[in-house]
């Protein structure tokens, strides 16, 4: 996903048991105005 959409995500299980079905995205290092663009890039990859 990093190569195709410039997004990084981690498997939920890295944050504890019972979270295997989840992905975790970090938005802490981008401006608030850029979040919608990041969500759009993820949405295109998820299809």
Phi, psi and omega per residue, in radians:
X1 nan -0.534 3.138
X2 -1.135 -0.681 -3.121
X3 -1.268 -0.646 -3.044
X4 -1.564 -0.550 -3.059
X5 -2.227 0.044 -3.105
X6 1.001 0.704 3.115
X7 -2.188 2.545 3.083
X8 -2.087 2.334 3.057
X9 -2.405 2.754 3.123
X10 -2.128 2.602 3.069
X11 -1.172 2.489 -3.136
X12 -1.001 -0.566 -3.103
X13 -1.088 -0.325 3.068
X14 -1.168 -0.256 -3.099
X15 -1.920 0.115 3.049
X16 2.454 2.795 3.128
X17 -1.203 2.633 -3.125
X18 1.519 -0.015 -3.110
X19 -1.926 0.337 -3.065
X20 -1.074 -0.480 -3.077
X21 -1.497 0.107 -3.041
X22 -2.052 2.751 2.973
X23 -2.046 2.577 3.107
X24 -2.077 2.225 3.095
X25 -1.930 2.496 3.093
X26 -1.897 2.188 3.123
X27 -1.986 0.151 -3.024
X28 -1.169 -0.324 -3.068
X29 -1.885 0.325 3.068
X30 -2.204 2.757 3.109
X31 -1.204 2.584 3.140
X32 -0.924 -0.643 -3.109
X33 -1.150 -0.354 -3.108
X34 -1.544 -0.213 -3.086
X35 -1.046 -0.801 3.107
X36 -0.995 -0.643 3.111
X37 -1.163 -0.698 3.110
X38 -1.127 -0.712 3.109
X39 -1.116 -0.687 3.113
X40 -1.125 -0.741 3.111
X41 -1.094 -0.719 3.087
X42 -1.107 -0.763 -3.126
X43 -1.030 -0.725 3.111
X44 -1.114 -0.662 -3.130
X45 -1.272 -0.551 -3.068
X46 -1.327 -0.259 -3.102
X47 -1.314 nan nan
